[in-house]
Amino acid sequence: MEKDALITLAATEEALAAYAADVKELYRDNLVKSDRLATEGLLNSIQTQVERDGQSYLVTMTLADYWKYVEWDTKPHWPPRDALLKWIRVKPIIPRPDDRGRIPKPEQLAFLIGRKISREGTEGSHDLADAVTNCNRKHEALIAQALATDLGENVHAWMLQLMDFRDGAVSK
């Protein structure tokens, strides 16, 4: 909070911080439940911030760069081979034998998975969108109440200052 701010919004800042924490926690829970994680890299990358920029507040979330591929559907495309190989190792993907009983090597498995993605794309988890939607519903009234409280306190403080100013001006 700025020291020289004309309006202080402590309750609003607290409500926004609670909102950011809830979005982060629900997103983490959603990711785990959807079983879209090969590693905990995306989970561990989630950071939220509440920042004041002049007259407005901004709630932001910082994530690993690949979050968008987990979150959103993708059009058919050839994914990077190295990314698929890493995913196969980490997940782990256990290949099934083909009709002749042969088990594909990781490079072959990456090709097969890549070919399927090149034909169908991928389905996103939409876990972040779900977390934001649910938290918006839950926190909308709480943030509005905090803002009303802060504004009421500020108007009261201004009125007291105005009365002090007028009393001082009259007594001179």
Secondary structure in CASP SS format (residue, H / E / C, confidence):
PFRMAT SS
TARGET T0000
AUTHOR 0000-0000-0000
METHOD secondary structure of the structure
MODEL  1
M C 1.00
E C 1.00
K C 1.00
D C 1.00
A C 1.00
L C 1.00
I C 1.00
T C 1.00
L C 1.00
A H 1.00
A H 1.00
T H 1.00
E H 1.00
E H 1.00
A H 1.00
L H 1.00
A H 1.00
A H 1.00
Y H 1.00
A H 1.00
A H 1.00
D H 1.00
V H 1.00
K H 1.00
E H 1.00
L H 1.00
Y H 1.00
R H 1.00
D H 1.00
N H 1.00
L H 1.00
V H 1.00
K H 1.00
S H 1.00
D C 1.00
R C 1.00
L C 1.00
A C 1.00
T C 1.00
E C 1.00
G H 1.00
L H 1.00
L H 1.00
N H 1.00
S H 1.00
I C 1.00
Q E 1.00
T E 1.00
Q E 1.00
V E 1.00
E E 1.00
R E 1.00
D E 1.00
G C 1.00
Q C 1.00
S E 1.00
Y E 1.00
L E 1.00
V E 1.00
T E 1.00
M E 1.00
T E 1.00
L C 1.00
A C 1.00
D C 1.00
Y C 1.00
W H 1.00
K H 1.00
Y H 1.00
V H 1.00
E H 1.00
W C 1.00
D C 1.00
T E 1.00
K C 1.00
P C 1.00
H C 1.00
W C 1.00
P C 1.00
P C 1.00
R H 1.00
D H 1.00
A H 1.00
L H 1.00
L H 1.00
K H 1.00
W H 1.00
I H 1.00
R H 1.00
V H 1.00
K C 1.00
P C 1.00
I C 1.00
I C 1.00
P C 1.00
R C 1.00
P C 1.00
D C 1.00
D C 1.00
R C 1.00
G C 1.00
R C 1.00
I C 1.00
P C 1.00
K C 1.00
P H 1.00
E H 1.00
Q H 1.00
L H 1.00
A H 1.00
F H 1.00
L H 1.00
I H 1.00
G H 1.00
R H 1.00
K H 1.00
I H 1.00
S H 1.00
R H 1.00
E H 1.00
G C 1.00
T E 1.00
E C 1.00
G C 1.00
S C 1.00
H C 1.00
D H 1.00
L H 1.00
A H 1.00
D H 1.00
A H 1.00
V H 1.00
T H 1.00
N H 1.00
C H 1.00
N H 1.00
R H 1.00
K H 1.00
H H 1.00
E H 1.00
A H 1.00
L H 1.00
I H 1.00
A H 1.00
Q H 1.00
A H 1.00
L H 1.00
A H 1.00
T H 1.00
D H 1.00
L H 1.00
G H 1.00
E H 1.00
N H 1.00
V H 1.00
H H 1.00
A H 1.00
W H 1.00
M H 1.00
L H 1.00
Q H 1.00
L H 1.00
M H 1.00
D H 1.00
F H 1.00
R H 1.00
D H 1.00
G H 1.00
A H 1.00
V H 1.00
S H 1.00
K C 1.00
END
